[in-house]
Amino acid sequence: MTAFLVILVFILFGVAVWQINKVFQLSQPVKSEDSEVASDNDNNIQGYMMLGFVFVIYGILAYCFWKWGDVLLPVSASEHGVEIDQLMLITMVVIFVVGIFTQWLLHYFAFVYRGTKDKKALFYAENHRLEFLWTIIPVIVLAALIIYGLFTWSDIMSFDEDDDTIVVELYAYQFDWRARYSGTDNTLGEANVRLIEGINQLGVDVSDPNAQDDIVVNELHLPIGKKVLFKMRSQDVLHSAFMPHFRAQMNCVPGMITQFAFTPRITTEDMRLEEEVIAKVQHINEIRTAKNIELITKGEEALEMYDFDFLLLCNKICGSNHFNMQMKIVVETEEEYNAWIAEQATIAETLKK
């Protein structure tokens, strides 16, 4: 409350100073010339400032690329992600080229056509040729980008489920994830939130024969080169299954099943060997090392060193612990995946314990 009153006093003091300044201006004798009309000197100053500011904008843009260019995601770890990255690159190139060009024209024209007493503005009531050009060119460019995006999206979403496709359920709840593999029959058993009880955290219908070989885990393993179909559910609120390194995101909606499929193309171990990932891991660990010195000095527990892992995140603000809603994803060879899945207990085995 004290801080609020202090801020309020400063605001009122500023208003009082402003009002006193207005009274002082009104008390001054009236000048013969109208000071509100810009002179040639004023226009020249504003014109050069406008021209200089465009270079400031370009400088800030270059600095941002240099300073934060390393925070971009590394290469896509899924096959369809390559197409998304290509679409993103083309879109951003068009935006940057058009933006830089139009920004230059805006500032350059403001400089060249700055006002002077000897110039008189020429007004065109209409110019059909110019209006056609600045209408049809954006229409063509935007239509091309939209059509390209629709074809890309159609290619990604029009997948065929076959016997070789691995079916996995992603189950979201505040504030964690569970994954349910479809087992040897490759068919997920029926489930409903009303059936959640005890160890049956996902509400699986244990009377369904297809559910007996289902496997529930809290760490997602995927084999490289195999298509995976994710069927997504939410227990409580709207969540969003976001796998940034796979360029995949789909909302998890209470009361319905959404789905998305992709094929992993890079294992976790291979991604850790990417130069860009190595540099990022090194940078993060340098920050943590410096932080650990401070923590150890205070007698507090040190942070663990970071190692890269694929992650499943929630991309919806779903509550107070939303930031911590994540699950590790391991992409491995098919042999490693088969060995891992063979070690996991099925729902039928879990119920017998």
LOKEFI-718970 format. One record per residue (C-alpha): chain; z, y, x; residue number from 1; residue in three letters. Coordinates in steps of 0.001 Angstrom, whole numbers. Example, Ala and Ser with C-alpha at 12.3 -4.5 7.8 and 13.67 -1.06 7.14 Angstrom:
REM residues 2
(A, (7800, -4500, 12300), 1, ALA)
(A, (7140, -1060, 13670), 2, SER)
//
This chain:
REM residues 353
(A, (0, 0, 0), 1, MET)
(A, (816, 2331, 2891), 2, THR)
(A, (-2592, 1707, 4454), 3, ALA)
(A, (-4263, 2521, 1135), 4, PHE)
(A, (-2364, 5821, 857), 5, LEU)
(A, (-3286, 6764, 4439), 6, VAL)
(A, (-6965, 6101, 3744), 7, ILE)
(A, (-6742, 8092, 506), 8, LEU)
(A, (-5195, 11047, 2379), 9, VAL)
(A, (-8046, 11004, 4930), 10, PHE)
(A, (-10632, 10927, 2135), 11, ILE)
(A, (-9000, 13839, 302), 12, LEU)
(A, (-8718, 15776, 3572), 13, PHE)
(A, (-12452, 15271, 4180), 14, GLY)
(A, (-13280, 16461, 658), 15, VAL)
(A, (-11116, 19541, 1148), 16, ALA)
(A, (-12836, 20404, 4450), 17, VAL)
(A, (-16239, 19958, 2824), 18, TRP)
(A, (-15310, 22233, -85), 19, GLN)
(A, (-13921, 24902, 2299), 20, ILE)
(A, (-17185, 24762, 4255), 21, ASN)
(A, (-19205, 25302, 1036), 22, LYS)
(A, (-17032, 28305, 150), 23, VAL)
(A, (-17533, 29697, 3651), 24, PHE)
(A, (-21349, 29329, 3346), 25, GLN)
(A, (-21372, 31087, -43), 26, LEU)
(A, (-19368, 33982, 1385), 27, SER)
(A, (-21990, 34641, 4080), 28, GLN)
(A, (-24533, 37462, 3521), 29, PRO)
(A, (-27876, 36368, 2077), 30, VAL)
(A, (-30589, 36067, 4724), 31, LYS)
(A, (-33958, 37641, 4196), 32, SER)
(A, (-35751, 34378, 4970), 33, GLU)
(A, (-35252, 31228, 2971), 34, ASP)
(A, (-33452, 28914, 5418), 35, SER)
(A, (-34109, 25910, 3163), 36, GLU)
(A, (-37850, 25981, 3954), 37, VAL)
(A, (-38730, 23926, 7036), 38, ALA)
(A, (-40351, 25846, 9862), 39, SER)
(A, (-43054, 24519, 12184), 40, ASP)
(A, (-40349, 23867, 14759), 41, ASN)
(A, (-38366, 21801, 12230), 42, ASP)
(A, (-41462, 19777, 11340), 43, ASN)
(A, (-42284, 19160, 14994), 44, ASN)
(A, (-38752, 17920, 15690), 45, ILE)
(A, (-38823, 15602, 12685), 46, GLN)
(A, (-42312, 14357, 13555), 47, GLY)
(A, (-41394, 13440, 17126), 48, TYR)
(A, (-38153, 11868, 15954), 49, MET)
(A, (-40117, 9768, 13458), 50, MET)
(A, (-42528, 8626, 16179), 51, LEU)
(A, (-39674, 7859, 18564), 52, GLY)
(A, (-37741, 5900, 15948), 53, PHE)
(A, (-40515, 3303, 15580), 54, VAL)
(A, (-40065, 2438, 19265), 55, PHE)
(A, (-36317, 2170, 18643), 56, VAL)
(A, (-37058, -350, 15871), 57, ILE)
(A, (-39333, -2362, 18171), 58, TYR)
(A, (-36674, -2249, 20888), 59, GLY)
(A, (-33982, -3546, 18539), 60, ILE)
(A, (-36327, -6335, 17403), 61, LEU)
(A, (-37062, -7376, 21003), 62, ALA)
(A, (-33344, -7283, 21852), 63, TYR)
(A, (-32467, -9482, 18861), 64, CYS)
(A, (-35018, -12094, 19945), 65, PHE)
(A, (-33695, -12008, 23495), 66, TRP)
(A, (-30012, -12027, 22513), 67, LYS)
(A, (-29967, -14469, 19608), 68, TRP)
(A, (-33190, -16444, 19998), 69, GLY)
(A, (-31183, -19416, 21258), 70, ASP)
(A, (-29348, -19868, 17954), 71, VAL)
(A, (-32475, -21235, 16283), 72, LEU)
(A, (-32585, -24937, 15473), 73, LEU)
(A, (-34121, -27350, 18006), 74, PRO)
(A, (-37144, -29516, 17207), 75, VAL)
(A, (-37140, -31256, 13850), 76, SER)
(A, (-35588, -34725, 13791), 77, ALA)
(A, (-37594, -35809, 10723), 78, SER)
(A, (-41318, -36340, 10213), 79, GLU)
(A, (-41674, -33923, 7317), 80, HIS)
(A, (-39681, -31308, 9238), 81, GLY)
(A, (-42644, -30798, 11557), 82, VAL)
(A, (-44688, -29618, 8565), 83, GLU)
(A, (-41872, -27326, 7416), 84, ILE)
(A, (-41561, -25805, 10889), 85, ASP)
(A, (-45318, -25214, 10958), 86, GLN)
(A, (-45189, -23510, 7554), 87, LEU)
(A, (-42235, -21411, 8688), 88, MET)
(A, (-44006, -20401, 11906), 89, LEU)
(A, (-47197, -19331, 10125), 90, ILE)
(A, (-45239, -17379, 7507), 91, THR)
(A, (-43123, -15576, 10112), 92, MET)
(A, (-46166, -14731, 12266), 93, VAL)
(A, (-47898, -13162, 9258), 94, VAL)
(A, (-44745, -11238, 8321), 95, ILE)
(A, (-44199, -9946, 11852), 96, PHE)
(A, (-47822, -8932, 12427), 97, VAL)
(A, (-48052, -7130, 9084), 98, VAL)
(A, (-44588, -5613, 9479), 99, GLY)
(A, (-45189, -4265, 12982), 100, ILE)
(A, (-48614, -2879, 12059), 101, PHE)
(A, (-47516, -1191, 8818), 102, THR)
(A, (-44330, 149, 10421), 103, GLN)
(A, (-46441, 1776, 13151), 104, TRP)
(A, (-48810, 3321, 10570), 105, LEU)
(A, (-45869, 4678, 8549), 106, LEU)
(A, (-44313, 6442, 11530), 107, HIS)
(A, (-47606, 7462, 13159), 108, TYR)
(A, (-48925, 9107, 9985), 109, PHE)
(A, (-45586, 10860, 9486), 110, ALA)
(A, (-46038, 12316, 12986), 111, PHE)
(A, (-49761, 13183, 12863), 112, VAL)
(A, (-49648, 14724, 9392), 113, TYR)
(A, (-46368, 16602, 9803), 114, ARG)
(A, (-46325, 19911, 8024), 115, GLY)
(A, (-47470, 23205, 9539), 116, THR)
(A, (-48069, 26610, 8024), 117, LYS)
(A, (-51772, 26398, 8828), 118, ASP)
(A, (-52278, 23047, 7082), 119, LYS)
(A, (-52702, 22440, 3405), 120, LYS)
(A, (-52121, 19014, 1923), 121, ALA)
(A, (-55228, 17378, 476), 122, LEU)
(A, (-54508, 15475, -2718), 123, PHE)
(A, (-56646, 12591, -4005), 124, TYR)
(A, (-56199, 11895, -7693), 125, ALA)
(A, (-57531, 8354, -7136), 126, GLU)
(A, (-59460, 6265, -4635), 127, ASN)
(A, (-60639, 2983, -6095), 128, HIS)
(A, (-61777, 1578, -2758), 129, ARG)
(A, (-58395, 2095, -1089), 130, LEU)
(A, (-56515, 818, -4126), 131, GLU)
(A, (-58706, -2300, -4177), 132, PHE)
(A, (-58135, -2951, -469), 133, LEU)
(A, (-54357, -2590, -466), 134, TRP)
(A, (-54159, -4745, -3593), 135, THR)
(A, (-56598, -7550, -2825), 136, ILE)
(A, (-55562, -8122, 812), 137, ILE)
(A, (-51870, -8838, 21), 138, PRO)
(A, (-52954, -10962, -2947), 139, VAL)
(A, (-55180, -13126, -739), 140, ILE)
(A, (-52566, -13478, 2018), 141, VAL)
(A, (-49721, -14287, -383), 142, LEU)
(A, (-51892, -16699, -2399), 143, ALA)
(A, (-52844, -18530, 824), 144, ALA)
(A, (-49198, -18822, 1900), 145, LEU)
(A, (-48061, -19955, -1557), 146, ILE)
(A, (-50824, -22551, -1882), 147, ILE)
(A, (-50131, -23824, 1635), 148, TYR)
(A, (-46422, -24036, 788), 149, GLY)
(A, (-47089, -25880, -2474), 150, LEU)
(A, (-49272, -28467, -726), 151, PHE)
(A, (-46615, -28933, 1969), 152, THR)
(A, (-43875, -29312, -640), 153, TRP)
(A, (-46013, -31733, -2641), 154, SER)
(A, (-46619, -33880, 447), 155, ASP)
(A, (-42898, -33973, 1186), 156, ILE)
(A, (-41734, -34752, -2352), 157, MET)
(A, (-44462, -37212, -3395), 158, SER)
(A, (-43030, -40270, -1627), 159, PHE)
(A, (-43479, -43879, -2722), 160, ASP)
(A, (-40382, -46060, -2788), 161, GLU)
(A, (-41139, -49532, -1424), 162, ASP)
(A, (-39219, -52568, -183), 163, ASP)
(A, (-38998, -51040, 3294), 164, ASP)
(A, (-37293, -47861, 2046), 165, THR)
(A, (-33553, -47656, 2636), 166, ILE)
(A, (-31704, -46373, -437), 167, VAL)
(A, (-28508, -44421, 236), 168, VAL)
(A, (-26292, -42478, -2149), 169, GLU)
(A, (-24701, -39244, -937), 170, LEU)
(A, (-21575, -38562, -2954), 171, TYR)
(A, (-20091, -35045, -2787), 172, ALA)
(A, (-16612, -33983, -3814), 173, TYR)
(A, (-14180, -31251, -2827), 174, GLN)
(A, (-14172, -31257, 159), 175, PHE)
(A, (-15815, -34310, 1701), 176, ASP)
(A, (-18774, -36684, 1612), 177, TRP)
(A, (-19137, -40406, 1125), 178, ARG)
(A, (-22270, -42475, 1642), 179, ALA)
(A, (-23074, -45663, -286), 180, ARG)
(A, (-25721, -48033, 1059), 181, TYR)
(A, (-27624, -50196, -1402), 182, SER)
(A, (-27016, -53446, 503), 183, GLY)
(A, (-29327, -56431, 858), 184, THR)
(A, (-30839, -56044, -2628), 185, ASP)
(A, (-31765, -52413, -1772), 186, ASN)
(A, (-30584, -51354, -5243), 187, THR)
(A, (-27579, -49154, -5867), 188, LEU)
(A, (-25128, -50341, -8499), 189, GLY)
(A, (-24350, -48199, -11512), 190, GLU)
(A, (-21623, -45580, -11140), 191, ALA)
(A, (-19780, -43037, -13252), 192, ASN)
(A, (-17029, -40539, -12472), 193, VAL)
(A, (-15000, -41992, -15351), 194, ARG)
(A, (-14651, -45208, -13361), 195, LEU)
(A, (-12926, -43513, -10409), 196, ILE)
(A, (-9628, -45288, -9876), 197, GLU)
(A, (-7637, -46376, -6837), 198, GLY)
(A, (-9906, -47404, -3955), 199, ILE)
(A, (-12972, -46955, -6158), 200, ASN)
(A, (-13397, -43316, -5111), 201, GLN)
(A, (-17075, -43178, -6081), 202, LEU)
(A, (-16686, -44584, -9593), 203, GLY)
(A, (-18919, -47599, -8889), 204, VAL)
(A, (-19271, -50059, -11773), 205, ASP)
(A, (-17911, -53167, -10051), 206, VAL)
(A, (-19151, -55354, -12923), 207, SER)
(A, (-22754, -54488, -12056), 208, ASP)
(A, (-24301, -57300, -9943), 209, PRO)
(A, (-26284, -54736, -7962), 210, ASN)
(A, (-23040, -53073, -6857), 211, ALA)
(A, (-21491, -56153, -5228), 212, GLN)
(A, (-23328, -55723, -1917), 213, ASP)
(A, (-23109, -51922, -1834), 214, ASP)
(A, (-21384, -50469, 1229), 215, ILE)
(A, (-19267, -47290, 1132), 216, VAL)
(A, (-18769, -45431, 4438), 217, VAL)
(A, (-17728, -41993, 5675), 218, ASN)
(A, (-20254, -41844, 8522), 219, GLU)
(A, (-24001, -41913, 7903), 220, LEU)
(A, (-26173, -44150, 10105), 221, HIS)
(A, (-29977, -44034, 9903), 222, LEU)
(A, (-32600, -46125, 11736), 223, PRO)
(A, (-35396, -44259, 13475), 224, ILE)
(A, (-38853, -44599, 11934), 225, GLY)
(A, (-37598, -45958, 8579), 226, LYS)
(A, (-37919, -43958, 5367), 227, LYS)
(A, (-34572, -43203, 3734), 228, VAL)
(A, (-34265, -42259, 69), 229, LEU)
(A, (-31111, -40283, -685), 230, PHE)
(A, (-29776, -40286, -4236), 231, LYS)
(A, (-27169, -37548, -4616), 232, MET)
(A, (-24234, -37107, -6974), 233, ARG)
(A, (-21341, -34668, -7276), 234, SER)
(A, (-17883, -35432, -8598), 235, GLN)
(A, (-16724, -31939, -9456), 236, ASP)
(A, (-18737, -28772, -8737), 237, VAL)
(A, (-22195, -27872, -7500), 238, LEU)
(A, (-22597, -28944, -3856), 239, HIS)
(A, (-25656, -28914, -1629), 240, SER)
(A, (-26546, -31714, 791), 241, ALA)
(A, (-27852, -29811, 3814), 242, PHE)
(A, (-29114, -31632, 6926), 243, MET)
(A, (-30480, -28747, 9018), 244, PRO)
(A, (-31834, -30799, 11929), 245, HIS)
(A, (-33849, -32880, 9458), 246, PHE)
(A, (-35023, -29786, 7525), 247, ARG)
(A, (-33624, -31310, 4347), 248, ALA)
(A, (-31573, -29797, 1549), 249, GLN)
(A, (-30981, -30809, -2050), 250, MET)
(A, (-28381, -29730, -4598), 251, ASN)
(A, (-25787, -32252, -5763), 252, CYS)
(A, (-25290, -31529, -9453), 253, VAL)
(A, (-22393, -32917, -11549), 254, PRO)
(A, (-23664, -35217, -14274), 255, GLY)
(A, (-27091, -35935, -12794), 256, MET)
(A, (-28769, -37633, -9823), 257, ILE)
(A, (-31030, -35685, -7490), 258, THR)
(A, (-33007, -37244, -4663), 259, GLN)
(A, (-34783, -36506, -1419), 260, PHE)
(A, (-36432, -38743, 1176), 261, ALA)
(A, (-37317, -38384, 4838), 262, PHE)
(A, (-38063, -40470, 7921), 263, THR)
(A, (-35978, -39817, 11068), 264, PRO)
(A, (-38107, -39503, 14195), 265, ARG)
(A, (-35585, -38704, 16948), 266, ILE)
(A, (-32407, -40633, 17709), 267, THR)
(A, (-29111, -38874, 18363), 268, THR)
(A, (-29216, -39920, 22028), 269, GLU)
(A, (-32755, -38598, 22499), 270, ASP)
(A, (-31881, -35301, 20806), 271, MET)
(A, (-28969, -34888, 23209), 272, ARG)
(A, (-31491, -35013, 26065), 273, LEU)
(A, (-33563, -32113, 24700), 274, GLU)
(A, (-33364, -29131, 27075), 275, GLU)
(A, (-32584, -26734, 24242), 276, GLU)
(A, (-29730, -28925, 22970), 277, VAL)
(A, (-28330, -29387, 26493), 278, ILE)
(A, (-28289, -25601, 26978), 279, ALA)
(A, (-26515, -25040, 23649), 280, LYS)
(A, (-23900, -27729, 24336), 281, VAL)
(A, (-23257, -26234, 27764), 282, GLN)
(A, (-22889, -22740, 26286), 283, HIS)
(A, (-20449, -23926, 23599), 284, ILE)
(A, (-18350, -25827, 26152), 285, ASN)
(A, (-18203, -22773, 28421), 286, GLU)
(A, (-16747, -20803, 25508), 287, ILE)
(A, (-14286, -23615, 24713), 288, ARG)
(A, (-13229, -23908, 28360), 289, THR)
(A, (-12408, -20204, 28458), 290, ALA)
(A, (-10534, -20532, 25153), 291, LYS)
(A, (-8613, -23569, 26406), 292, ASN)
(A, (-7264, -21618, 29358), 293, ILE)
(A, (-5811, -19131, 26899), 294, GLU)
(A, (-4434, -21886, 24620), 295, LEU)
(A, (-2843, -23855, 27470), 296, ILE)
(A, (-1224, -20676, 28763), 297, THR)
(A, (386, -20228, 25342), 298, LYS)
(A, (1457, -23881, 25278), 299, GLY)
(A, (-944, -24742, 22443), 300, GLU)
(A, (-3252, -27747, 22080), 301, GLU)
(A, (-6604, -27416, 23840), 302, ALA)
(A, (-9947, -27739, 22057), 303, LEU)
(A, (-12051, -30853, 22586), 304, GLU)
(A, (-15300, -30517, 24482), 305, MET)
(A, (-18335, -30431, 22181), 306, TYR)
(A, (-21027, -33094, 22087), 307, ASP)
(A, (-24105, -32794, 19892), 308, PHE)
(A, (-24265, -34743, 16632), 309, ASP)
(A, (-26459, -34506, 13563), 310, PHE)
(A, (-24435, -33286, 10584), 311, LEU)
(A, (-24512, -33374, 6806), 312, LEU)
(A, (-23130, -30072, 5528), 313, LEU)
(A, (-22449, -28504, 2160), 314, CYS)
(A, (-24594, -25394, 1716), 315, ASN)
(A, (-22910, -24182, -1453), 316, LYS)
(A, (-19674, -22186, -1465), 317, ILE)
(A, (-17794, -24904, -3337), 318, CYS)
(A, (-14206, -23833, -2728), 319, GLY)
(A, (-11580, -22822, -187), 320, SER)
(A, (-12309, -25669, 2264), 321, ASN)
(A, (-16090, -25510, 1929), 322, HIS)
(A, (-16555, -24678, 5621), 323, PHE)
(A, (-15067, -28040, 6639), 324, ASN)
(A, (-17141, -30228, 4294), 325, MET)
(A, (-19302, -32185, 6681), 326, GLN)
(A, (-20190, -35733, 7702), 327, MET)
(A, (-21518, -37082, 10981), 328, LYS)
(A, (-25044, -38544, 10997), 329, ILE)
(A, (-26053, -41071, 13636), 330, VAL)
(A, (-29751, -41824, 14135), 331, VAL)
(A, (-30271, -44979, 16199), 332, GLU)
(A, (-32686, -47806, 16818), 333, THR)
(A, (-33262, -50353, 14073), 334, GLU)
(A, (-31417, -53021, 16082), 335, GLU)
(A, (-28379, -50759, 16499), 336, GLU)
(A, (-28483, -49857, 12820), 337, TYR)
(A, (-28656, -53500, 11712), 338, ASN)
(A, (-25715, -54368, 13967), 339, ALA)
(A, (-23681, -51477, 12533), 340, TRP)
(A, (-24474, -52219, 8879), 341, ILE)
(A, (-23584, -55899, 9400), 342, ALA)
(A, (-20061, -54846, 10449), 343, GLU)
(A, (-19414, -52851, 7260), 344, GLN)
(A, (-17548, -54371, 4337), 345, ALA)
(A, (-19283, -54575, 967), 346, THR)
(A, (-17623, -53449, -2248), 347, ILE)
(A, (-17087, -57106, -3250), 348, ALA)
(A, (-15373, -57821, 81), 349, GLU)
(A, (-13239, -54707, -215), 350, THR)
(A, (-12025, -55661, -3697), 351, LEU)
(A, (-10991, -59123, -2497), 352, LYS)
(A, (-8617, -57642, 88), 353, LYS)
//
